[in-house]
Amino acid sequence: MEMQIQQEEQKSNAQDTILYTFRLQDQKGVKVDVCLISSQGFNSFVRFEYQDGRSEGIQWRDLLGAVVQNKKIDIISFPKRVQKRMFKKIENRFKEVFPFNTVNQAENVEQVLPTGEVKSIDLQEVKYIIQEFSQQKETSLFINIVSNNRVQKELLIFVNPHSGKGQAQQVFNRVKDLFEISGHSYHVVETLYRLHCFDYLYEISSEKLFSYYGIVSVSGDGTPHEIVNALLLRSDREQCLQMPIGGIHGGSGNALPTTMCNISGEYNTPECAAFIIIKNQTKKIDLIEFERENIFNKSTHPFQLSKRLYSFLSLSWTFVSDLDLGSESLRFLGETRFEVYGFWRLMFLNKYAANILFSNSSDLNLPEINQQISEQDLSKYKIEKNQLFTFFYLSNLPWVSEQYQSFPLAVVDDGLFDLIYLTNEQSRFQMIKTALALDNGSFFDKEKQTVAKGYDLKYQKVRSIRIEPINPSKSGLYSIDGERYQAEPLQGTVLPKILSVFCL
Ligand SMILES: Nc1ncnc2c1ncn2[C@@H]1O[C@H](COP(=O)(O)OP(=O)(O)OP(=O)(O)O)[C@@H](O)[C@H]1O
């Protein structure tokens, strides 16, 4: 009996609430009620109820927006589809258009109120409400926005023509109408030189910056690296950290959009990355704050003068940074450059001597980089003293590039970065085996959350780390978020859940 009551209760909770109903006419002249519906669990959708008895619907998640032209309104959904073209299978989101006219070619649309009364409403208003509806997950929020404050959502979008194979502008052209359909306006800045994106965001007034709703980069990972650093080095950084950032695949690595697509359960495409941004849902992820001992003192640039440096993605050194940065001249090959150059690098392996210490404890705080760590604290760190490193990789994101899920155990908001490394103590065979498993991180046992059997890889979750190359001038380069930095004494502490990113 109790069970039956519970079931009844669940049933009534699951009832749909019709929020808005507009009366339109389809292409054949059949009247249709377009109902914006919220069901339990904020799972909204649009239902088309035709007067000839048919009905169909669009899930909230798939609803893109609406376009109005000459008393006609197209309601557009953007569902996931798998298309077969020749021998290729294409997995992406594709637009589906539901075209409607106003009833009797009227200027306005009929809104059917819950009481059954009919109210006249402007077509542009209908478009606006559908666009808002496509973005608001919570019904209460949706109702507020429709009735009260209308904030124009303008995005600041950086397009880096230098990224990857130089295709970022073409990629942006592929997705820009998605922003328009969903009611987002945008201001595009094409980056003209190295660090242009940093300069733009570092110098812009607070008033102008916060007039934007979020910041997007159509690029690789170097441009979001500049975005993050510019925002965190500004005096108004606390407010900056409220601004979500998003990436769309325009470079060769694209770890940021790849990770966000995967976490959001989307296909890994520029269309899906843009779709995530359009949906206006956000998540806070970790960053690492590095402190450098030496700054690039010949420069007057604020970024190169800063002792603080922020990373959302990774720091690689030894084999991995050699691979990432040494293969720059093969950029025209796209992502294949890593495979081609990797084989060559494995044959001529660099080994760099360093002292490294790290900890996953949140109770330990590193002193300034040029200061000694107290004896008492030192004993609490894991230390690798005077070791020859052949492989060293620290990452926050599971996907370090589009094809490489090298850190399947990394969690973007656990307050920890994942560190893997090998020293001279491990055999060259182990080194090759590890390098060959970088694409899918199969050196990890995902179930046991440890290093897989047969691998001699060192793995630690890290909250703070100090790296001291013994001979910095002969220690190659660090690749931080894919950007080159001289390998020099450096220490970092994770800032948990601090960066807002677009994510479903
Ligand atoms: N017009 C430009 N000319 C030269 N360099 C530029 C220009 N615009 C931006 N840059 C620089 O391009 C560098 C690389 O950018 P980005 O990381 O976005 O692309 P990528 O290196 O191809 O991608 P990935 O990091 O994913 O491999 C950044 O350091 C940025 O400062």
The ligand as an ORCA input file, in Angstrom:
! r2SCAN-3c Opt
* xyz 0 1
  N      48.706     36.519    -35.528
  C      49.572     35.798    -34.825
  N      50.812     35.551    -35.308
  C      51.700     34.807    -34.606
  N      51.426     34.225    -33.413
  C      50.207     34.430    -32.900
  C      49.217     35.216    -33.563
  N      48.102     35.234    -32.820
  C      48.376     34.494    -31.717
  N      49.625     34.004    -31.778
  C      50.287     33.103    -30.829
  O      50.060     31.750    -31.279
  C      50.470     30.889    -30.223
  C      49.794     29.522    -30.349
  O      48.442     29.619    -30.229
  P      47.501     28.382    -29.894
  O      48.021     27.609    -28.774
  O      46.157     28.944    -29.795
  O      47.614     27.457    -31.162
  P      48.406     26.073    -31.342
  O      49.752     26.174    -30.704
  O      48.343     25.734    -32.757
  O      47.493     25.063    -30.643
  P      47.786     23.970    -29.521
  O      48.321     24.723    -28.328
  O      46.442     23.375    -29.271
  O      48.758     23.027    -30.125
  C      50.184     31.681    -28.947
  O      51.405     31.799    -28.267
  C      49.735     33.053    -29.454
  O      50.290     34.126    -28.687
*
